[in-house]
Amino acid sequence: MTSRVTFITPAMSPSMRRARFDDGDPIDEGGAARARAAAGSLRQGGRVLVSPSVRCRQTAVALGLDASGEQAPAGGDMGRWRGLTLDEVAAAEPEGVARWLADPGAAPHGGESVRDVCARVAGWLDAALRVDGRVLAVVEPDVVRAAVVHVVGAAEAAFWRLDVPPLTATEVSGRAGRWNLRLGTPLGPYEADTGH
């Protein structure tokens, strides 16, 4: 039995452009146009899941995806930092930001720590490993980071070392309790797997 999960990150939004912790804003017109241009480039079949954020839902619609009732994992809960830019938070709470970036268990914003997000996503992936078939999941970049940390068995501190661009695909496939990883494929015309 082989499970395959393709994570798609949302198209560009004003929050992403300004390094603002998600405040529920929609994708911008340029991001929507890129997603519409990529529609049809994703392998079809299997379940389509979407994180609850506005930008993930709008990206799925722009990609022409018909999501099932089940949701993909949500992005991390940023507590009282939600809606603020990283620069704003760093100016107001420099020690909190430094602790959050250095300690995966820290949650100075009152939301989820990186460790919490990694554990939640790992649990979701482990459950997916027990289901044969393909899943396409439109998710926030931090969900992709957490999935990669889990799949490669990296320390949680590696979370911040992973760049996840908008509107890219990260693929994992698993069987017999083990995952394999294919990172950051740009969305566009489908290219056959070359085996590399």
C-alpha positions as CSV (number, residue, x, y, z in Angstrom):
1,M,0.0,0.0,0.0
2,T,1.4,3.4,-1.1
3,S,0.2,6.8,0.2
4,R,0.9,9.9,-1.8
5,V,0.4,13.5,-0.5
6,T,1.0,16.5,-2.6
7,F,1.1,19.7,-0.6
8,I,0.3,22.9,-2.6
9,T,1.1,26.3,-1.0
10,P,-1.3,29.2,-1.5
11,A,-0.9,31.8,-4.2
12,M,0.6,35.2,-3.2
13,S,-1.5,37.4,-0.8
14,P,-0.8,40.8,0.7
15,S,0.0,39.2,4.0
16,M,2.6,36.9,2.4
17,R,4.1,39.8,0.5
18,R,4.5,41.9,3.7
19,A,5.6,39.0,6.0
20,R,2.4,39.4,8.0
21,F,1.1,36.6,10.1
22,D,-2.1,35.5,8.3
23,D,-4.9,37.8,9.0
24,G,-7.5,36.2,6.7
25,D,-6.7,38.2,3.6
26,P,-7.5,36.9,0.1
27,I,-4.9,36.1,-2.5
28,D,-4.0,39.0,-4.7
29,E,-4.9,39.3,-8.4
30,G,-1.4,38.3,-9.6
31,G,-1.5,35.2,-7.4
32,A,-5.0,34.3,-8.6
33,A,-3.9,34.7,-12.2
34,R,-0.9,32.4,-11.6
35,A,-3.1,29.8,-10.0
36,R,-5.7,30.0,-12.8
37,A,-2.8,29.5,-15.3
38,A,-1.6,26.4,-13.4
39,A,-5.2,24.9,-13.3
40,G,-5.1,21.5,-14.8
41,S,-1.4,21.0,-14.2
42,L,-1.9,18.8,-11.1
43,R,-2.4,15.1,-11.3
44,Q,-6.1,14.3,-10.7
45,G,-7.5,11.5,-8.7
46,G,-7.8,10.9,-5.0
47,R,-9.0,13.3,-2.3
48,V,-8.6,17.0,-2.4
49,L,-8.2,18.7,1.0
50,V,-7.9,22.4,1.8
51,S,-6.7,24.2,4.9
52,P,-9.4,26.5,6.4
53,S,-7.6,29.8,5.6
54,V,-9.1,32.2,3.0
55,R,-5.9,32.1,0.8
56,C,-5.9,28.3,0.7
57,R,-9.5,28.1,-0.1
58,Q,-9.2,30.7,-2.9
59,T,-6.1,29.1,-4.3
60,A,-8.0,25.8,-4.5
61,V,-10.8,27.5,-6.4
62,A,-8.4,29.3,-8.7
63,L,-6.7,25.9,-9.4
64,G,-10.1,24.4,-10.3
65,L,-9.9,21.9,-7.4
66,D,-13.1,20.4,-5.9
67,A,-12.3,19.8,-2.3
68,S,-13.8,17.0,-0.2
69,G,-15.5,17.7,3.1
70,E,-12.4,16.8,5.1
71,Q,-10.0,19.7,5.8
72,A,-6.2,19.6,5.4
73,P,-4.2,20.7,8.5
74,A,-4.5,24.4,9.3
75,G,-1.5,26.7,9.6
76,G,-0.1,27.4,13.0
77,D,-2.1,29.4,15.5
78,M,-0.2,32.7,15.9
79,G,-2.2,33.9,18.9
80,R,-2.0,37.6,19.5
81,W,0.6,38.0,16.6
82,R,-2.1,37.2,14.0
83,G,-2.4,40.1,11.6
84,L,0.9,41.8,12.6
85,T,4.1,41.9,10.4
86,L,7.2,40.2,11.7
87,D,8.8,43.7,11.9
88,E,6.0,45.0,14.1
89,V,6.2,42.0,16.4
90,A,10.0,42.2,16.5
91,A,9.8,45.9,17.5
92,A,7.2,45.3,20.2
93,E,8.5,41.9,21.5
94,P,12.1,41.4,20.5
95,E,12.8,38.8,23.2
96,G,9.6,36.9,22.3
97,V,10.5,36.8,18.6
98,A,14.1,35.7,19.4
99,R,12.8,32.9,21.7
100,W,10.2,31.8,19.2
101,L,12.8,31.5,16.4
102,A,15.4,29.8,18.6
103,D,13.3,27.4,20.7
104,P,10.8,25.1,18.9
105,G,8.8,24.7,22.1
106,A,8.3,28.5,22.7
107,A,4.9,30.1,22.1
108,P,5.3,33.7,23.3
109,H,2.4,34.8,21.2
110,G,0.0,32.5,23.1
111,G,-0.7,30.2,20.2
112,E,1.0,27.1,18.9
113,S,4.7,26.5,19.1
114,V,6.7,25.2,16.2
115,R,6.8,21.9,18.1
116,D,3.0,21.9,18.4
117,V,2.6,22.5,14.7
118,C,5.2,19.8,13.8
119,A,3.5,17.2,16.1
120,R,0.0,18.0,14.8
121,V,1.1,17.7,11.1
122,A,3.1,14.5,11.9
123,G,0.0,12.9,13.4
124,W,-2.0,13.9,10.3
125,L,0.7,12.4,8.0
126,D,1.0,9.2,10.1
127,A,-2.8,8.7,9.7
128,A,-2.4,9.4,5.9
129,L,0.2,6.7,5.7
130,R,-2.4,4.1,6.7
131,V,-4.6,5.0,3.7
132,D,-3.8,3.8,0.2
133,G,-4.1,6.4,-2.5
134,R,-3.4,10.0,-3.5
135,V,-4.2,13.2,-1.5
136,L,-3.8,16.8,-2.9
137,A,-3.7,19.3,0.0
138,V,-3.7,23.1,-0.3
139,V,-2.0,24.2,2.9
140,E,-0.1,27.0,4.5
141,P,3.8,27.1,4.1
142,D,4.3,26.2,7.8
143,V,2.3,23.0,7.3
144,V,4.7,22.0,4.5
145,R,7.7,22.9,6.7
146,A,6.3,20.7,9.5
147,A,5.6,17.8,7.1
148,V,9.2,18.0,5.7
149,V,10.7,18.0,9.2
150,H,8.7,14.8,10.0
151,V,9.3,13.0,6.7
152,V,13.1,13.4,6.8
153,G,13.3,13.0,10.6
154,A,15.0,16.4,11.1
155,A,15.2,18.2,14.3
156,E,12.4,20.8,14.8
157,A,15.0,23.5,14.7
158,A,15.2,22.8,10.9
159,F,11.7,24.2,10.5
160,W,13.1,27.7,10.0
161,R,15.7,26.5,7.5
162,L,13.1,25.5,4.9
163,D,11.9,28.1,2.4
164,V,8.5,27.3,0.9
165,P,7.5,29.6,-2.0
166,P,3.9,30.4,-2.9
167,L,2.1,28.2,-5.4
168,T,4.6,25.2,-5.3
169,A,4.1,21.5,-4.8
170,T,5.9,19.4,-2.3
171,E,5.3,15.7,-2.7
172,V,5.6,12.9,-0.2
173,S,5.0,9.2,-0.8
174,G,5.0,6.6,1.9
175,R,4.7,2.9,2.5
176,A,5.8,0.4,5.2
177,G,6.1,3.2,7.8
178,R,8.5,5.4,5.8
179,W,8.1,8.5,3.7
180,N,10.0,9.8,0.7
181,L,10.1,13.5,-0.3
182,R,10.1,15.5,-3.5
183,L,10.4,19.2,-2.8
184,G,9.1,22.5,-4.2
185,T,7.9,21.7,-7.7
186,P,6.6,24.9,-9.4
187,L,3.0,24.6,-10.6
188,G,2.6,24.7,-14.3
189,P,2.3,22.3,-17.2
190,Y,2.6,18.8,-16.0
191,E,6.0,17.2,-16.7
192,A,6.4,13.4,-16.6
193,D,8.4,12.0,-13.7
194,T,12.0,11.6,-14.8
195,G,12.9,9.3,-12.0
196,H,15.4,11.8,-10.4
